[in-house]
Amino acid sequence: MKVALVGIGKIALDQHVPAIAASPDWELAATVSRKGSVPGVPAFTDFAAFLAERPDVQVVSLCLPPVPRFDYAEAALLAGRHVMLEKPPGATLAEVHELERLARDRGLTLYATWHSRMAHAVAPAKAWLADKAVHEAHITWREDVRKWHPGQEWVFEPGGMGVFDPGINALSILTEILPQPIHLTKARLEFPANRQTPIAAQLAFTGNVTADFDWRQEGPQTWDIIVQTDRGELALRMGGNVLEIDGKPMAGENSIMGEYPALYARMAELVRKGESEVDLAPMVHVADALTLGERVTTAAFEF
């Protein structure tokens, strides 16, 4: 199937392009970007022009920042194209509900992706927890924004989500593996004095679940989820790619490179079946944190 990639930035070049190139299901038939391109692939700078000139490309994968994404997704659906959304699926919950309605009414596929759910050890972790009683759980998700979003000012603008851009990855895993749903009860959000979105957050949920997100960690990065149960401790390391039970390695692979190939395989399956997949549980937790969160001003931040 032919797919167009819209928004040729770091995540598109690092993950989407290699995943499409390696897939037996997809051909990268076009790109749309103001600045970026992929060698050997027809490039457009205007999305409307792409839609008009390339009716043969029936699938659009959107890698734009959250705020402008709705307009592109809406235009694609109105033009009869299937749409794949990079995480988070939108800037607001309401706009994603509207996209879901548009896709449903037109018989099109809409896939709100959560790449961390495709990490190697997430499915084994979910299976292990299925018959356990969870006593408590804690997320430690600390990384360096300068490494993963170099110079990308939009992450600190309204709608950019700040530290919840990576933090929502942890929440996507948590909502996938826990056998019972949870909801937020308290949050503390640290906003740099010169920024509009938080650089760190501490969260508390029902079920004795807590989370610590921070975008200021240099050196080794930390992406851990620890779950205490009635029959032992589960640990997910490397962003869900390595599973340990009571400190012993049990499953997974120390690599994040399998996540996006799995997303594109799932998108191919959804298109063939004529189905959509839109789970907003991780985004609900972020919205709740921004509603309930205590705002604390911290030191100014510059890239």
Beta strands, then each sheet from edge to edge (+ up, - down):
strand 1: 2-6
strand 2: 27-32
strand 3: 43-44
strand 4: 59-62
strand 5: 82-85
strand 6: 110-112
strand 7: 134-142
strand 8: 184-192
strand 9: 200-205
strand 10: 209-214
strand 11: 222-229
strand 12: 232-237
strand 13: 242-245
strand 14: 248-252
strand 15: 294-298
sheet 1: 3+ 2+ 1+ 4+ 5+ 6+
sheet 2: 14+ 13- 12+ 11- 7+ 10+ 9- 8+ 15+
end
